Amino acid sequence: EVSQETFFRSLDAIAGFRGDCPLSAWLCRIARNCWLDHCRERRHLAPEREPEAHAPGTEEAFLRREEARAALAGLNRLPEPYGEVLRLRALGGLSFRDIGAAYGKTETWARVTCFRARQRLKEEME
C-alpha cells in the first residue's frame, strides 16, 4: 500500500524533481513521507483504549523490579565506553550528538556504540 502510494506520488511530482540529490534519495524521501502519513492515519483511526481496571499486581511489580535489577547489573558489567554511552543515552537522556561531543567523536560513533551496547546487554541478560 505504501509502495503504491510512493509510486503514484513520485509520478505526480517527477516534473518538480530539481536534481539537487540522487533520484534514489528523492524517492526515499517520498516513501518516508507516505509511510509517516500512513502511520498518522492509522493512529487517527485506532480505537481508544480503555484504561486498565486494576493496578499491576504485587507479583508483576516484583518481576519488573527484578528485571530492572538484572538490567542494571548487566549494564555495570559492560566494558567502557559501552556502559557509559548507554547510561548517558538511556538514563541521562542525552542525544547522540551530545554523547559524541562528550567523547570527542561523531554522532554516528555514538549511535553505533549505543547499538552495540544494547546488543551486548541483551546477550548478558539471556
Secondary structure as UniProt FT lines:
FT   HELIX           2..13
FT   HELIX           14..16
FT   HELIX           23..45
FT   HELIX           58..77
FT   TURN            80..81
FT   HELIX           82..86
FT   HELIX           87..91
FT   HELIX           96..103
FT   HELIX           107..125
//
